Structures are given as C-alpha cells and as structure tokens.
Amino acid sequence: MILNPKDLDRLADLVADRVVHRLKATPDQATRNGDDLLSIKELGQLVGMKPRTVWRKVSEGIFPAPIAIGRLKKWPRRIVMGWVEEREQFTGGRAAKKESENRA
C-alpha cells in the first residue's frame, strides 16, 4: 500500500495526537519524573517568554530545540527546567528576577 504525502501527514498527526494524549492521560514513569511535553503556549508561560521570543532563541541556539511529533513541536519539561536552572546558576538568579519584572 502506497500512501501519498497528504495521507502520511494525516497519519503522523493522528499518531502524534495519540502519543501526546497517552503521555498526559496515564501517569507512567516518564510523566511522574517531570518528562511531560510542553506546547509553545505552556512553555512561554513557564519561562515567561512570548512564543516568538522562544522561536528566536531556538534559532539562535540559546534555547533547547523542541522535539517533533508529526507536525507538533513539544519541549520535554525536564529539559526546559534544566535550561532554567542552568541559566539561574550562571546569572546568580538575576534571570528569573528580570523575567518576573518584565511580566509585571
């Protein structure tokens, strides 16, 4: 059976939706360890950046790149939190303070 590119995209999206749903729905070992996947909106709220800023920092190599699940782009929470902690150590906690001031 040969699938055309449009059908492959639909199949990839279906599989991605199921993977994301399953990760969120079942409290397996990965999600208990903070390995859940964040959307760009969730990520922006967590780190205090707008989606456009996140994508710019990804393209500049400053922020971790997302993983692709079909056409979806998701960030593992564990990797994002590691980036935040590393940045806070490097800046002495000033980065978190500055980002919270920018949001106010």
PyMOL CGO cylinders between C-alpha atoms (Angstrom):
from pymol import cmd
from pymol.cgo import CYLINDER

trace = [
    CYLINDER, 0.00, 0.00, 0.00, 1.47, 3.34, -1.05, 0.3, 1, 1, 1, 1, 1, 1,
    CYLINDER, 1.47, 3.34, -1.05, 0.39, 6.48, 0.79, 0.3, 1, 1, 1, 1, 1, 1,
    CYLINDER, 0.39, 6.48, 0.79, 0.55, 9.92, -0.69, 0.3, 1, 1, 1, 1, 1, 1,
    CYLINDER, 0.55, 9.92, -0.69, 2.23, 12.75, 1.30, 0.3, 1, 1, 1, 1, 1, 1,
    CYLINDER, 2.23, 12.75, 1.30, -1.11, 14.19, 2.45, 0.3, 1, 1, 1, 1, 1, 1,
    CYLINDER, -1.11, 14.19, 2.45, -2.17, 10.82, 3.90, 0.3, 1, 1, 1, 1, 1, 1,
    CYLINDER, -2.17, 10.82, 3.90, 1.22, 10.44, 5.57, 0.3, 1, 1, 1, 1, 1, 1,
    CYLINDER, 1.22, 10.44, 5.57, 0.82, 13.86, 7.21, 0.3, 1, 1, 1, 1, 1, 1,
    CYLINDER, 0.82, 13.86, 7.21, -2.64, 12.92, 8.49, 0.3, 1, 1, 1, 1, 1, 1,
    CYLINDER, -2.64, 12.92, 8.49, -1.31, 9.62, 9.82, 0.3, 1, 1, 1, 1, 1, 1,
    CYLINDER, -1.31, 9.62, 9.82, 1.62, 11.37, 11.54, 0.3, 1, 1, 1, 1, 1, 1,
    CYLINDER, 1.62, 11.37, 11.54, -0.77, 13.88, 13.15, 0.3, 1, 1, 1, 1, 1, 1,
    CYLINDER, -0.77, 13.88, 13.15, -3.03, 11.08, 14.35, 0.3, 1, 1, 1, 1, 1, 1,
    CYLINDER, -3.03, 11.08, 14.35, -0.11, 9.19, 15.89, 0.3, 1, 1, 1, 1, 1, 1,
    CYLINDER, -0.11, 9.19, 15.89, 1.24, 12.39, 17.47, 0.3, 1, 1, 1, 1, 1, 1,
    CYLINDER, 1.24, 12.39, 17.47, -2.15, 13.20, 19.00, 0.3, 1, 1, 1, 1, 1, 1,
    CYLINDER, -2.15, 13.20, 19.00, -2.38, 9.71, 20.44, 0.3, 1, 1, 1, 1, 1, 1,
    CYLINDER, -2.38, 9.71, 20.44, 1.16, 9.86, 21.86, 0.3, 1, 1, 1, 1, 1, 1,
    CYLINDER, 1.16, 9.86, 21.86, 0.54, 13.23, 23.49, 0.3, 1, 1, 1, 1, 1, 1,
    CYLINDER, 0.54, 13.23, 23.49, -2.85, 12.10, 24.80, 0.3, 1, 1, 1, 1, 1, 1,
    CYLINDER, -2.85, 12.10, 24.80, -1.37, 8.92, 26.23, 0.3, 1, 1, 1, 1, 1, 1,
    CYLINDER, -1.37, 8.92, 26.23, 1.51, 10.78, 27.89, 0.3, 1, 1, 1, 1, 1, 1,
    CYLINDER, 1.51, 10.78, 27.89, -0.91, 13.17, 29.54, 0.3, 1, 1, 1, 1, 1, 1,
    CYLINDER, -0.91, 13.17, 29.54, -3.59, 10.62, 30.36, 0.3, 1, 1, 1, 1, 1, 1,
    CYLINDER, -3.59, 10.62, 30.36, -1.52, 7.87, 32.00, 0.3, 1, 1, 1, 1, 1, 1,
    CYLINDER, -1.52, 7.87, 32.00, 0.69, 8.58, 35.00, 0.3, 1, 1, 1, 1, 1, 1,
    CYLINDER, 0.69, 8.58, 35.00, 3.54, 6.40, 33.76, 0.3, 1, 1, 1, 1, 1, 1,
    CYLINDER, 3.54, 6.40, 33.76, 7.13, 6.68, 34.96, 0.3, 1, 1, 1, 1, 1, 1,
    CYLINDER, 7.13, 6.68, 34.96, 8.07, 9.32, 32.39, 0.3, 1, 1, 1, 1, 1, 1,
    CYLINDER, 8.07, 9.32, 32.39, 5.38, 11.80, 33.40, 0.3, 1, 1, 1, 1, 1, 1,
    CYLINDER, 5.38, 11.80, 33.40, 5.94, 11.22, 37.11, 0.3, 1, 1, 1, 1, 1, 1,
    CYLINDER, 5.94, 11.22, 37.11, 9.57, 12.22, 36.60, 0.3, 1, 1, 1, 1, 1, 1,
    CYLINDER, 9.57, 12.22, 36.60, 8.57, 15.52, 35.01, 0.3, 1, 1, 1, 1, 1, 1,
    CYLINDER, 8.57, 15.52, 35.01, 9.07, 14.31, 31.45, 0.3, 1, 1, 1, 1, 1, 1,
    CYLINDER, 9.07, 14.31, 31.45, 5.74, 15.57, 30.18, 0.3, 1, 1, 1, 1, 1, 1,
    CYLINDER, 5.74, 15.57, 30.18, 5.71, 17.52, 26.95, 0.3, 1, 1, 1, 1, 1, 1,
    CYLINDER, 5.71, 17.52, 26.95, 5.00, 21.25, 26.77, 0.3, 1, 1, 1, 1, 1, 1,
    CYLINDER, 5.00, 21.25, 26.77, 3.37, 23.14, 23.94, 0.3, 1, 1, 1, 1, 1, 1,
    CYLINDER, 3.37, 23.14, 23.94, 4.76, 26.52, 22.87, 0.3, 1, 1, 1, 1, 1, 1,
    CYLINDER, 4.76, 26.52, 22.87, 1.99, 28.23, 24.88, 0.3, 1, 1, 1, 1, 1, 1,
    CYLINDER, 1.99, 28.23, 24.88, 2.71, 26.21, 28.04, 0.3, 1, 1, 1, 1, 1, 1,
    CYLINDER, 2.71, 26.21, 28.04, 6.43, 26.75, 27.57, 0.3, 1, 1, 1, 1, 1, 1,
    CYLINDER, 6.43, 26.75, 27.57, 6.01, 30.50, 27.20, 0.3, 1, 1, 1, 1, 1, 1,
    CYLINDER, 6.01, 30.50, 27.20, 4.00, 30.68, 30.42, 0.3, 1, 1, 1, 1, 1, 1,
    CYLINDER, 4.00, 30.68, 30.42, 6.59, 28.59, 32.26, 0.3, 1, 1, 1, 1, 1, 1,
    CYLINDER, 6.59, 28.59, 32.26, 9.64, 30.61, 31.23, 0.3, 1, 1, 1, 1, 1, 1,
    CYLINDER, 9.64, 30.61, 31.23, 7.94, 33.99, 30.85, 0.3, 1, 1, 1, 1, 1, 1,
    CYLINDER, 7.94, 33.99, 30.85, 8.57, 34.44, 27.12, 0.3, 1, 1, 1, 1, 1, 1,
    CYLINDER, 8.57, 34.44, 27.12, 6.31, 35.01, 24.17, 0.3, 1, 1, 1, 1, 1, 1,
    CYLINDER, 6.31, 35.01, 24.17, 6.26, 32.23, 21.53, 0.3, 1, 1, 1, 1, 1, 1,
    CYLINDER, 6.26, 32.23, 21.53, 8.07, 34.46, 19.03, 0.3, 1, 1, 1, 1, 1, 1,
    CYLINDER, 8.07, 34.46, 19.03, 10.89, 35.03, 21.54, 0.3, 1, 1, 1, 1, 1, 1,
    CYLINDER, 10.89, 35.03, 21.54, 11.16, 31.30, 22.21, 0.3, 1, 1, 1, 1, 1, 1,
    CYLINDER, 11.16, 31.30, 22.21, 11.47, 30.53, 18.49, 0.3, 1, 1, 1, 1, 1, 1,
    CYLINDER, 11.47, 30.53, 18.49, 14.08, 33.29, 18.05, 0.3, 1, 1, 1, 1, 1, 1,
    CYLINDER, 14.08, 33.29, 18.05, 16.15, 31.90, 20.94, 0.3, 1, 1, 1, 1, 1, 1,
    CYLINDER, 16.15, 31.90, 20.94, 15.83, 28.37, 19.49, 0.3, 1, 1, 1, 1, 1, 1,
    CYLINDER, 15.83, 28.37, 19.49, 17.09, 29.59, 16.10, 0.3, 1, 1, 1, 1, 1, 1,
    CYLINDER, 17.09, 29.59, 16.10, 20.00, 31.40, 17.80, 0.3, 1, 1, 1, 1, 1, 1,
    CYLINDER, 20.00, 31.40, 17.80, 20.91, 28.23, 19.71, 0.3, 1, 1, 1, 1, 1, 1,
    CYLINDER, 20.91, 28.23, 19.71, 20.20, 29.87, 23.08, 0.3, 1, 1, 1, 1, 1, 1,
    CYLINDER, 20.20, 29.87, 23.08, 17.14, 27.78, 23.96, 0.3, 1, 1, 1, 1, 1, 1,
    CYLINDER, 17.14, 27.78, 23.96, 16.71, 23.99, 23.56, 0.3, 1, 1, 1, 1, 1, 1,
    CYLINDER, 16.71, 23.99, 23.56, 15.09, 22.90, 20.33, 0.3, 1, 1, 1, 1, 1, 1,
    CYLINDER, 15.09, 22.90, 20.33, 11.73, 21.10, 20.52, 0.3, 1, 1, 1, 1, 1, 1,
    CYLINDER, 11.73, 21.10, 20.52, 11.12, 17.52, 19.54, 0.3, 1, 1, 1, 1, 1, 1,
    CYLINDER, 11.12, 17.52, 19.54, 8.86, 16.90, 16.56, 0.3, 1, 1, 1, 1, 1, 1,
    CYLINDER, 8.86, 16.90, 16.56, 5.91, 14.55, 16.83, 0.3, 1, 1, 1, 1, 1, 1,
    CYLINDER, 5.91, 14.55, 16.83, 4.41, 14.66, 13.38, 0.3, 1, 1, 1, 1, 1, 1,
    CYLINDER, 4.41, 14.66, 13.38, 3.81, 18.36, 12.81, 0.3, 1, 1, 1, 1, 1, 1,
    CYLINDER, 3.81, 18.36, 12.81, 3.62, 19.11, 16.53, 0.3, 1, 1, 1, 1, 1, 1,
    CYLINDER, 3.62, 19.11, 16.53, 6.59, 20.67, 18.30, 0.3, 1, 1, 1, 1, 1, 1,
    CYLINDER, 6.59, 20.67, 18.30, 6.91, 19.90, 22.00, 0.3, 1, 1, 1, 1, 1, 1,
    CYLINDER, 6.91, 19.90, 22.00, 9.52, 20.52, 24.68, 0.3, 1, 1, 1, 1, 1, 1,
    CYLINDER, 9.52, 20.52, 24.68, 10.20, 17.94, 27.43, 0.3, 1, 1, 1, 1, 1, 1,
    CYLINDER, 10.20, 17.94, 27.43, 9.63, 19.68, 30.78, 0.3, 1, 1, 1, 1, 1, 1,
    CYLINDER, 9.63, 19.68, 30.78, 12.81, 18.07, 32.20, 0.3, 1, 1, 1, 1, 1, 1,
    CYLINDER, 12.81, 18.07, 32.20, 14.98, 19.71, 29.51, 0.3, 1, 1, 1, 1, 1, 1,
    CYLINDER, 14.98, 19.71, 29.51, 13.31, 23.10, 29.92, 0.3, 1, 1, 1, 1, 1, 1,
    CYLINDER, 13.31, 23.10, 29.92, 13.71, 23.03, 33.70, 0.3, 1, 1, 1, 1, 1, 1,
    CYLINDER, 13.71, 23.03, 33.70, 17.37, 22.06, 33.27, 0.3, 1, 1, 1, 1, 1, 1,
    CYLINDER, 17.37, 22.06, 33.27, 17.85, 25.07, 31.00, 0.3, 1, 1, 1, 1, 1, 1,
    CYLINDER, 17.85, 25.07, 31.00, 16.15, 27.36, 33.54, 0.3, 1, 1, 1, 1, 1, 1,
    CYLINDER, 16.15, 27.36, 33.54, 18.28, 26.03, 36.42, 0.3, 1, 1, 1, 1, 1, 1,
    CYLINDER, 18.28, 26.03, 36.42, 21.49, 26.33, 34.38, 0.3, 1, 1, 1, 1, 1, 1,
    CYLINDER, 21.49, 26.33, 34.38, 20.62, 29.90, 33.44, 0.3, 1, 1, 1, 1, 1, 1,
    CYLINDER, 20.62, 29.90, 33.44, 19.84, 30.83, 37.05, 0.3, 1, 1, 1, 1, 1, 1,
    CYLINDER, 19.84, 30.83, 37.05, 23.18, 29.37, 38.21, 0.3, 1, 1, 1, 1, 1, 1,
    CYLINDER, 23.18, 29.37, 38.21, 25.03, 31.27, 35.51, 0.3, 1, 1, 1, 1, 1, 1,
    CYLINDER, 25.03, 31.27, 35.51, 23.31, 34.59, 36.25, 0.3, 1, 1, 1, 1, 1, 1,
    CYLINDER, 23.31, 34.59, 36.25, 23.07, 34.17, 40.02, 0.3, 1, 1, 1, 1, 1, 1,
    CYLINDER, 23.07, 34.17, 40.02, 19.25, 34.15, 39.91, 0.3, 1, 1, 1, 1, 1, 1,
    CYLINDER, 19.25, 34.15, 39.91, 19.04, 37.51, 38.12, 0.3, 1, 1, 1, 1, 1, 1,
    CYLINDER, 19.04, 37.51, 38.12, 17.43, 35.99, 35.02, 0.3, 1, 1, 1, 1, 1, 1,
    CYLINDER, 17.43, 35.99, 35.02, 14.38, 34.72, 36.89, 0.3, 1, 1, 1, 1, 1, 1,
    CYLINDER, 14.38, 34.72, 36.89, 14.01, 38.05, 38.70, 0.3, 1, 1, 1, 1, 1, 1,
    CYLINDER, 14.01, 38.05, 38.70, 14.32, 40.03, 35.45, 0.3, 1, 1, 1, 1, 1, 1,
    CYLINDER, 14.32, 40.03, 35.45, 11.73, 37.86, 33.65, 0.3, 1, 1, 1, 1, 1, 1,
    CYLINDER, 11.73, 37.86, 33.65, 9.25, 38.23, 36.53, 0.3, 1, 1, 1, 1, 1, 1,
    CYLINDER, 9.25, 38.23, 36.53, 9.75, 42.01, 36.49, 0.3, 1, 1, 1, 1, 1, 1,
    CYLINDER, 9.75, 42.01, 36.49, 9.13, 42.09, 32.74, 0.3, 1, 1, 1, 1, 1, 1,
    CYLINDER, 9.13, 42.09, 32.74, 5.80, 40.29, 33.21, 0.3, 1, 1, 1, 1, 1, 1,
    CYLINDER, 5.80, 40.29, 33.21, 4.57, 42.78, 35.85, 0.3, 1, 1, 1, 1, 1, 1,
]
cmd.load_cgo(trace, "trace")
